[in-house]
Amino acid sequence: MYIPKGKSHTHNGKVYFGDTDAAGVVYYGNYLRFLEMGRIEYLQAMGYPYKSLRAEGIGLVPVHLDMNYHSPLKFEDNFTVSAAITRLSKASLIMTQSISCESVLICSATIKLACCDEVKFKAIKLPESLINKLIKFEKS
């Protein structure tokens, strides 16, 4: 199957007070939310919004995550989330992602997403339309 080049897309965010813990840094679980935001924005930039997948009854479900924390984010930090699809199979894809702030790497992650029928909660093949959009996005 087609293996993408790993074209990266970036999205900017900001840390709000509610994202932080008692120590004044971003609560570790919130990085997962920031990474998801980056994945959703990647699909949007690719021309295949997650909303379109959901309308087809399809979800991209995280089934494996490997994440490393390098430096903390703090209240009012502006950060950038990058996302790239680095591997594609019949029913899943792997994305590499990172969060950085002022050129400092905050965290890095590799996430495997399985394509899932959201009604039956069964793995299914990636839609051909998604693969075609990805190929077009990689060539642009």
C-alpha positions in Angstrom: 0.0 0.0 0.0 1.0 3.6 -0.5 3.5 4.9 2.1 3.3 8.6 2.6 6.3 10.9 2.7 5.2 12.3 6.0 4.2 15.8 5.0 3.8 17.7 8.2 1.0 20.1 9.1 1.2 22.6 12.0 -1.4 24.1 14.2 -1.0 26.8 16.8 -2.5 26.8 20.3 -2.4 28.6 23.6 -2.3 27.3 27.2 -5.2 28.5 29.3 -5.4 28.5 33.1 -7.7 25.4 33.1 -5.0 23.4 31.2 -2.6 23.7 34.2 -2.2 21.8 37.4 -1.4 22.9 41.0 2.3 23.3 40.0 1.3 25.8 37.3 2.3 23.6 34.4 0.1 21.9 31.8 -1.4 18.7 33.3 0.2 15.8 31.5 -3.2 14.4 30.2 -3.9 17.6 28.4 -1.1 17.0 26.0 -3.2 14.2 24.5 -5.9 16.7 23.8 -3.5 19.1 22.2 -2.2 16.2 20.0 -5.7 15.3 19.0 -6.3 18.9 18.0 -3.3 18.6 15.7 -4.6 15.4 14.1 -8.0 16.9 13.5 -6.4 20.0 12.0 -4.2 17.8 9.8 -7.3 16.1 8.3 -8.9 19.5 7.8 -5.8 20.8 5.9 -5.8 17.6 3.9 -9.3 18.4 2.7 -10.9 15.5 4.6 -12.4 16.9 7.8 -13.0 14.4 10.6 -16.6 15.5 10.4 -16.8 13.9 7.0 -15.4 10.6 8.3 -18.0 10.6 11.1 -20.8 11.3 8.6 -19.7 8.1 6.9 -19.9 6.2 10.3 -16.1 5.9 10.4 -13.7 6.8 13.2 -9.9 6.9 13.6 -9.5 5.3 17.0 -6.1 5.6 18.9 -5.0 2.0 19.6 -1.4 2.7 20.6 0.5 5.7 21.8 4.2 6.3 22.5 4.8 9.7 24.0 7.9 11.4 25.5 7.7 14.6 27.6 10.8 16.8 27.1 9.8 20.2 28.7 6.7 21.6 30.3 4.2 24.1 29.0 3.0 26.8 31.3 0.0 29.2 31.5 -0.3 31.5 28.5 2.4 29.7 26.5 1.8 29.7 22.8 2.7 26.4 21.2 2.7 24.6 17.9 1.4 21.1 17.3 2.8 19.3 14.2 1.4 16.1 12.7 2.4 13.9 9.9 1.2 10.5 8.6 4.3 8.3 8.4 2.8 4.9 7.7 -0.3 3.6 6.2 -1.8 0.1 6.1 -5.1 -1.4 5.0 -7.0 -0.5 8.2 -4.7 1.9 10.2 -2.3 4.7 10.0 0.6 5.9 12.1 1.1 9.6 12.8 4.2 11.2 14.3 3.5 14.4 16.3 5.2 17.0 18.4 4.5 20.0 20.4 7.0 22.8 20.6 7.1 26.3 22.2 9.5 28.9 21.0 11.7 26.3 19.2 11.8 24.1 22.4 10.5 20.6 22.0 7.8 20.0 24.6 6.7 16.5 23.7 6.9 14.0 20.9 4.5 11.1 20.1 3.8 8.3 17.7 0.2 7.3 17.5 -1.4 4.4 15.7 -5.0 5.0 14.7 -7.2 2.2 13.6 -10.1 2.8 11.1 -13.3 1.7 12.8 -16.9 1.3 12.0 -18.4 3.5 14.7 -21.7 1.6 14.9 -20.2 -2.0 15.1 -16.9 -0.9 16.7 -15.1 -3.2 14.3 -11.9 -2.5 12.4 -12.5 -1.7 8.7 -10.4 -0.7 5.7 -9.4 2.9 5.4 -11.8 4.5 2.9 -10.4 4.9 -0.6 -11.5 8.5 -0.6 -9.3 9.2 2.5 -6.3 7.5 0.8 -6.8 9.5 -2.4 -7.0 12.8 -0.4 -3.8 11.8 1.4 -2.0 11.1 -1.9 -3.1 14.5 -3.3 -2.1 16.3 -0.1 1.4 14.6 -0.1 1.9 15.7 -3.7 0.9 19.4 -3.1 
